[in-house]
Amino acid sequence: MRLKAMSFNRILLAAASLAASGAALAGCADARKDLSPDFGVALRSNLAAQIADPEARYEGVLQPGGDGVRAALAATRYGKNQVIQPVQASTSSIDNKGAAKSPAN
């Protein structure tokens, strides 16, 4: 019988603690009353701007790399180690003949 009384006391203590913490947090229930009406709009706008639309449809604009035949040929060349190397890139030079002379000259 003493064991039942101890467990009942623990349950009663837990219930009292829960009720007390619920009463203490009741003041936090309406925390938005002091905030501006547009609080969080910028955040939600930025989040929405970063989400890609998986169902996006763009009329008249082809998908990049949409040529399947060419992609298959490239994959075949890669598998055979016959990759076409890109053209060597170089910088350009600009002739400065028409520039104004500096006052020191």
N, C-alpha and C positions, 0 to 999 in steps of 0.2 A: 504494500500500500504506500509505503514511503517513496518508492521509485516512481509511482504514478504522480504523487504530489510534486516531486522535483521536476518531472517533465512538464507538468501543467504550469508550474511556476516559470519555467524557461519559455514556454509558448506564450504565456501572459506577458513576460518581459519583452519578448520579440515583438509582440503585437503593440505593446506600448511604445517601444522604440520606433516602430514603423509609423505609428500615428503621430508621434512627436516630430519625426523628420518630415512627414507629409505636411504638418502644420507649419513647420519652419520654412519649407520651400513654397508655400502658398503665395508668399509675397513675390516670388520670381515668376509667377504664372503670366503676368502681363508686362513683360520686359520691353515690348515693342512700343509702348505708349509714348516713350520719350524719343523715339527715333523719327527721322524725317520720313515722309510718305514714300519717297523714292529711294529709300535705303536699299542697297543691293541691286539696283537696276543695272549699274555699270558692270558689276560682276556677272550677272546673268546674261547681259548682252555680250560680254567678252567670251563667256563659255559657249554661247550659241554660235558665235563667229568661228570658233575653233572646231566645230563638229562638221565633218564632211557628210554631205548628203549622198547616201549610197544609191539613191534612185535618181540622181541628177541626170537631166536630159538636155543636151545642147544641140539645137538644130543647126545643121550646116557645118558643124565642127567635127572633123574626124578624130577618132581616138588616136593618141600618140602611139606610134609603133604598131599601127593597125594592119600592116602588110604581113599576113601570116606566111606567105610563100617565102618572102625574103628572110623572115625570122627563122624559118625551117632550114633554109640554105645556110644561114650563119651558124646555126647549131650544128649542122652537118660538118661544115668546115672546121668548127671548133673541135668536134670529136675526132677529126682526122689530123688535127694540128696543122691546118692550112689556113690560119686566120689571116685575113687581109689587113695589113698594118695601115694605120692612118697616115695621111700625108704629113710630112714633117712640118711643124709649125715654125714660123719665124716672125721676128718683129719687123715693123716697117720703120723707115726713117723719113723724117720730114725735113725738107729743104727750107732753110731760114733766109732765103735771098730777099724776100719782100718785107722783112721786119724793119722797124724803125731803128735808127742808130741811137745808141745810148749817148748821153751828154759827155761822157768821158772820152769818146772817140773823136 
